[in-house]
Amino acid sequence: MTEFLTTRGVRARPLRTAVALLRAGWIPLEDLVRATAVPRRTIEELLAALGADAEREADSWRVRPSSVDTYAAAVAPLPDTPDEELRPVFEAYVTGVPQPLRALDHVQADVDTMLRRARWLDETYDLPGAHMVCVGDHDLTSLAACTRRPDLRATVVDVDDRLLGYIDGVARARGLDIQCLHADFRFALPPSVVGSADLVFTDPPYTPEGIRLFLARAIESLRDPDGRAVVAYGYSERTPALGFKVQQEISRLGLVFEAVLPNFNRYHGAQAVGSASDLYVLQQTGRSSRLAEAAVREVASGIYTHGPQSIESTGAPTGALAELLRLSEAAAVAPPGWTDPVRLPGPLAYDLTADPGPWLARTLLAGPLAKIAALVPNSHPDVANQQGQTDLKSLLAAKYHLTYHRSIADGKHTVVVATPVTTPSVQATLLSRVHGKLANVWREALIADSGGTLTKREARERVAASAPAEDDLELRLIDLPLNRIRAVLAAAG
């Protein structure tokens, strides 16, 4: 029976209620179905899983009195932390969270919403031992849910490295089981996240394009149809046509509206939608995975309502692109927004004028050992001031020497030129193979650095002893937040 409950994932909570009712004494099957709101066939499967521990009299069932104690742990109430105890903790979380990147057009949910989300998730789903993926998490739902239910495991996937570093630091300080990974959902999910989640939570951009992309990644994250996608979305009562268009996008992904909780979320801002949004609970159908694959192929670069990542945003001016080409000595420029390293004839040039913040560092992390030039706005956080420039240089020091050409052509853009460093080192190897499994790349780098004197076992033991976090070793370096990448490079040096 324990195995049967485990296979139900986060949807096991009503089945635990069914077991509790059966332990209490005789109950007609009809009443058991009505009390739990679980389909009759699923209740019959539960009774079959109980086997000889269940007994029947006419159409009523119970757990045999001699077996009642066997199932005490399965129905034991979970410890509850009152909201008044959690409130000051959540207030401290919100006080310390970095401001959202301007390009991402995000507003912060209030503390009452954090409390409400954490309680609702805990009371609705069987969270102990479950895995929840947050597709974006500036509202800190991962911290809220795991603080309330510490035996929940969460993975946060976000584009903002400052946010990931913050959540990572808070989670480690409090002993919460939260892993933070970097991704821009327009390109891909980290492989370790695909098919891993029992539950997905997301508060996506409120455009049809944004909803489509974030929900497609949510579907990609879920491990089976019993999982659920929980989504915050709001539209103004003055523009119902927009709400209809977004709901059409949800239906286009083969998702079923299991519930809509009105005005569940409240925000500091977003006054155009009444500073509120609804909570959607969505279930997959058999077509959802295929439809999600098609949706991510269709996605445009602009998915937000304002700023350089908005639907209406335009690319770099011609003069700035010309200067980029001159400085890179390249024959062609990569398409706007493209960050995957592609070998062009000679040096590489990247138009990153739409970069919301993380693309520049990630492009250079993933880039080959060739001369690279990247065009970004002067306001880009990695070039806007001395600290940003120094931090980027230190991150990539084992791979590239960076120079900054500010205010070129139109006076509004910077070209960052990266010249390969040819001195071999363990750090250089790690930075040149960022898409490999970290444990394997690090082991091979140590062996090469030793001139072949280290055995694989010895190198593996050194990696295990040096790694800042054991769970990092199973991942790709490119998927880690920058704070974790810096920690790995420091340990490898």
Salt bridges, closest charged atoms under 4 A:
GLU30 OE2 - ARG34 NH1 3.59
ASP31 OD1 - ARG34 NH2 2.63
GLU44 OE2 - ARG40 NE 3.01
GLU55 OE2 - ARG62 NE 2.37
GLU55 OE1 - ARG64 NH1 2.99
ASP59 OD1 - ARG56 NH2 3.83
ASP80 OD1 - ARG119 NH2 3.74
ASP80 OD1 - ARG148 NH2 2.75
ASP83 OD1 - ARG119 NH2 3.26
ASP105 OD1 - HIS306 ND1 3.53
ASP112 OD1 - ARG87 NH2 2.71
ASP122 OD2 - ARG148 NE 3.07
ASP122 OD2 - ARG149 NH2 2.69
GLU123 OE2 - ARG119 NH1 2.92
ASP126 OD2 - ARG16 NE 2.89
ASP139 OD1 - HIS106 NE2 3.16
ASP139 OD2 - ARG117 NH1 3.33
ASP160 OD2 - ARG162 NH2 3.12
ASP161 OD2 - HIS182 NE2 3.90
ASP161 OD1 - ARG362 NH2 2.65
ASP168 OD1 - ARG172 NE 2.80
ASP168 OD2 - ARG484 NH1 3.90
ASP184 OD1 - ARG186 NE 2.93
ASP198 OD1 - ARG223 NE 2.43
ASP203 OD2 - ARG117 NH2 3.12
GLU220 OE1 - ARG217 NH1 2.75
ASP224 OD2 - ARG223 NH1 2.78
ASP226 OD2 - ARG8 NH1 3.77
GLU249 OE1 - ARG212 NE 2.98
GLU249 OE2 - ARG252 NH1 3.13
GLU258 OE1 - ARG11 NH1 3.95
GLU258 OE2 - ARG228 NE 2.96
GLU298 OE1 - ARG252 NH2 3.40
GLU323 OE2 - ARG326 NH2 2.65
GLU329 OE2 - LYS371 NZ 3.86
ASP355 OD2 - HIS380 NE2 2.59
ASP410 OD2 - HIS413 ND1 2.87
GLU444 OE2 - ARG443 NH2 2.84
GLU461 OE2 - ARG457 NH1 3.00
ASP472 OD2 - ARG484 NH2 3.14
GLU474 OE1 - LYS437 NZ 2.94
ASP479 OD2 - ARG476 NE 2.81
